[in-house]
Amino acid sequence: MKGCFLLQRNFSKLGHAIALELKAKYGVTEFCGYTQMRRAERFLKSREDLRWDPLLVDDDLQDQAANERLDLHYLALLEKEYGLPEQPSGEGTTLWPYLINDRHLMMGNPTHEFSYTPLYTHEEMLKTLQAKFRAVVQMLKEKKPDFAVFSAIGSVGSFALYQVAKKMGIKTIVIEHTLIKNRITLTNSCYNQFTGINGIFDRIRSGNHKSPFREEAVKFLETYRAKPAKYAGRDFPHKSFFSFQRFARSVRLFFKHLVIYLREKKSDYQEESPFSYLRNRLLKKWRALIGYRDLYSEPNIEGDFALYPLQEEPEIALSLLAPFYTDQVGLIRNIAKSLPVHFKLYVKEHPVMINRRSRLYYKELLNIPNVQLIDVHYPSIKLAQNAKIIFTITGTPGWEGILFKKPVITFGSVGYNKLSMAHKAGRMDELPILVKHALENHVHDEEELIDFISAAFEYSFPFDYYTFWHKRPFEEFKDDPELKKFVRFLFEKELKDLANAS
């Protein structure tokens, strides 16, 4: 068998370790890859235990794009073949989704930590599409891999790799979190649609399968409702934002960026320069110093209110899974005027976004008459438990709302949309009708939820994926028994049939 991997950023080390195990035990003999960032390129090319042939380097392709001659005929062919969404005839529509999903092209990240201003002109974006599609198509046609493994698809090149592989009939395997404990699943869709879980769920619902994980699913629900899990991300900045430890860490990171910047011979258009790093950190410190407390309202949890937790930006949860809902202020305006007239709409910031948005952003929200901004440190679980309805684009709060038996309205592509309890929004002018229906006619189906969680347990694996991805050194984790078990899970669930057929 032959495999292809998206090896972006820090995932390059985890992806390399997975490939090593597939090579050693499961008959995968050849590998090609697409990597992002120079540090990932250096790591992959320094290894002698496995050769990536070829290894496309996103930064090289970005450099090549600058010298591209714009070819509108070629772009038209690409749009017809790979444009999104695909029409019933199989013909594509537009290539804009590839650009929108690239946080660097569209939002200046990380040069500007959070900005709506693109760094590139329209013509430069088109050249980027040309260069990266051409390289991806050529690699996949020449190597003809049997499967392609993906993690976070958040750039023109990675999205092109996924879509071209799909069109060529190459099996796509996307690693996703289930939102249940630390369980990781594998799916054939990049749109947070749990194909493996959904297949089992459909069989359970039709009476053709009895899940051995039903008791575990019931126990999970009982435990969660009795003691809801808290947000598992980083500490809230207000607790330590001006501490000596954070200051020392910022100084270390500044000099780390400076060394990389001075040492790097090749360009790395996605790497944050030391000067951008310093500017962004100073801006966050200034915002923290001024604070936002005068903008907050105390929630009346006994009253009638809807909840909209803001989502992190830039992030594929918006750019890939909900490209038409990236303007959260505009969306909140539409939600606010779709509610019963006496309702309040409580908006709460995402913990990761503390000090990353300006006061002007929140003041624009507060110009909406029935919107109130809730302190980011107020317990989200308490709001979710008492809200009459929860709105989210693709966020975890929607899943939490379903677990608490609340009506939930979503706007993007997300795994729990499979459940009848999740109300997926369609036309914006019909949102008031959907809200009224959800408030008055919502029916929680506990059996359906248990069946879905049972299927999730059945087609997932307990694996501290992000710890391996972000924190642990390669030499420490490459032979970790848990990693080897995960690779076995990957082979058994997604590759075994391919291996038997080859």
Phi, psi and omega in degrees: 000153177237138182234156176231141183232139164276120188239057186280140170049228184291341178293345181305321182288317178294317178299320179296319179295320177297316179297319178301317180291322176296323178291318185288324190237343192236018170076018175270118190254337183229146182222137168238164185206163174231119184240156179233135179086140185296325182295326176291318177301313181300316181299310185296322181282344179276345184279136178256356183276345179201137181253128175267115187220106357274170172241105177283133181249116185305321182293324176296318181293326177293321176296318180295326182300328181297333181259006179292147170263122185300126183236094184293330178295316179296319178297322178295321177294318177298318182295321179292323184275320189237006180297154183231144356285159180281136179281163178305332179286348184095353180277141182283173181244296184216154177266002182302324179305329179292321180286316181300327183281357182261104186296330181286315181294318190265335186231008175069014181280134006262006180304318171241118190303323180212108184208147176263007185263117178296148178273345188240153175283168178301315181297320178295325177295319179296321177295324176298316176302312181303306186297317186282322176296316182301316181293318181294313180300315180298315181298312184291326177292323181283318185275331181048059179293154178278333181210161177224133183252134183230153169243251180274119181261098189224034180204168178303310184296315182291323179291321176298317179302316180295310185291321178294318177301317178301312182297327182275000179080016177279133181293125178259134181234115182250129179274123184227154173271140183276348188073009177245110182052226180252031187274131181251137177242170177240136182221158179265005181241141177272359186261030178061027174262116187278086188299317180293314178298316183296325178298315178293318180302315180298321179292323177296314184294330180275357179085010182263004181205139175244115186284134175286357184255012183300314181299321179294323178295316179298317180296320178301313180298315180298316181294317182296315182291329178285324181214083183302139179290139178275166176305131188259012183277204183291164179297152176294131183302330185297338183282335187213015190297329181252019182286159178297323181298317179291322178297315180297321179295319179298320178296316179300314182294324178300312181291330175297313177299320181296316179298314179299317182298317182283329184279327189293123180273328179260155180289150175224089192293345180263352181279135179286126178288156179300330182286321175294319178302313182296315180298314182296320180290321178295322178296318178295320178298319180296316179296321179295323181293317179290317177081177183228004191299330180289349180267347185277150172243151176278123183288143172261093187287351176273345183273181178273112179215152172254156183239129172232103174280125178300149179258155179294143176223147348283143182201149183294343176302334175256305190294328179261315188272346180206061187296342179264006180232033180282343176271092185289329178296314178298320179295317180298323176301315182292322177296315184301321182271007176256355182275160168308144194298334182271352183290147166262149173249111179272126179247131182230137183287151173287135183305324181293337185268007179302128179069011179259345175252151181280162175298327180299325179300311181290325179295326176297320176296319184286352173286346177278122193306319186259016179260135174232139179266126183259140179309131183300338182270356176291138184302117180297322181300320180296320177294316181296321181292334186251350179294147176281334179200147181240133176249139174206152176284299177215017194279165176302326179304332177295318177296317178299320178299319178296319178298330178269009176069029181264149170292134183232133175245127179247161181237348183237189180271117183212148189304321184282000171299342179299334183278145179293340181286344177267123181261108182276123181289146176242246179296136184293328180287351176255006180300318178302324179293317179296319179298313180300316179297316181295321181289323188263334188236009182297132178236120176277129180249097183296322180295319178298318180296316178298319179297320180293316179293323176301315179296323179295318176297322185289326182245048177209173184218133178288113187206125179282069188305311186287335174294316177297319185292313193257332195245321191274140177294147185302311183297337179280323187257349187297334178250017181295131180303326180293323177295317180297322177294321179296318180296323176296318176301315179301314181295311184297320185277326190238337188246344186300316179296322177297318181296319180292330182278339184274000000 
